Amino acid sequence: MDRIGFQLERYMDLVALRQKLVASNIANAGTPGYKTRDVDFASAYRGLLEGTPASVVEVENLKGRNDGNNVSLDREARLLAENALRFSTASQLMRARLRLLRSAIKEGAG
């Protein structure tokens, strides 16, 4: 795969990681003491391009409940929508890239 394809693949890996984290946060919304986890998307993406795995961190400055849980379902719903848009865009770009490569291969074979 070329450089752009590599970057798209890393981006989609990061989108998949965030999807798992958001799903875990939602699943644990009622778990006492659970702390919201996420990734700093921009820095994690730069790190993935350089070969550094993304760091999952506890999200700070979220309002907690009396039981110590700080999951905000509004925040997680927003991240789900944002993540769906990111994935859709990345998959469209990847499909376009693959169509371009297929076209180049067909023209070279002819």
SVG drawing of the C-alpha trace seen along z (x, -y; Angstrom):
<svg xmlns="http://www.w3.org/2000/svg" viewBox="-27 -20 35 27">
<polyline fill="none" stroke="black" stroke-width="0.4" points="0.0,0.0 1.2,-3.5 1.8,-6.3 -1.7,-7.7 -3.2,-4.2 -1.0,-3.6 -2.2,-6.9 -5.8,-6.0 -5.3,-2.6 -3.8,-4.1 -6.6,-6.6 -9.2,-3.8 -7.4,-1.9 -7.7,-4.9 -11.3,-5.3 -11.9,-1.7 -10.1,-2.1 -12.2,-5.1 -15.3,-3.2 -14.3,-0.5 -13.6,-3.0 -16.9,-4.8 -18.8,-1.5 -17.0,-0.5 -17.8,-3.9 -21.5,-3.5 -21.5,0.1 -20.0,-1.0 -22.2,-4.1 -23.8,-2.5 -20.6,-1.0 -19.6,-2.6 -16.1,-4.1 -15.7,-3.7 -13.8,-6.5 -14.3,-7.6 -11.5,-6.5 -10.6,-8.0 -7.6,-9.0 -6.4,-12.4 -7.3,-11.8 -4.8,-14.3 -1.8,-13.3 -2.6,-9.6 -2.9,-9.8 0.5,-11.5 1.9,-8.8 0.5,-6.0 2.0,-7.4 5.4,-7.3 4.8,-3.8 3.9,-4.7 0.8,-3.0 -2.1,-5.2 -2.3,-5.9 -5.7,-5.4 -6.2,-7.8 -8.8,-8.6 -10.7,-11.7 -10.2,-14.6 -12.5,-17.4 -15.8,-15.5 -18.4,-15.9 -18.6,-12.8 -21.5,-11.3 -21.6,-10.3 -20.5,-6.8 -17.3,-8.0 -18.5,-7.3 -18.0,-10.2 -19.5,-8.8 -21.5,-11.4 -23.9,-9.7 -24.4,-13.1 -20.6,-13.2 -20.4,-9.6 -23.4,-10.0 -21.6,-13.0 -18.4,-11.0 -20.4,-8.1 -21.8,-10.5 -18.4,-12.1 -16.8,-8.7 -19.4,-7.5 -18.6,-10.6 -14.9,-10.0 -15.3,-6.3 -17.6,-7.1 -15.2,-9.7 -12.1,-7.5 -13.8,-4.5 -15.0,-6.6 -11.4,-7.9 -10.0,-4.3 -12.5,-3.0 -11.6,-5.9 -7.9,-5.1 -8.5,-1.4 -10.5,-2.3 -7.6,-4.5 -5.1,-1.7 -7.3,0.8 -7.7,-1.5 -3.9,-2.0 -3.3,1.7 -5.9,2.3 -4.4,-0.4 -0.9,1.0 -2.0,4.5 -3.6,3.4"/>
</svg>
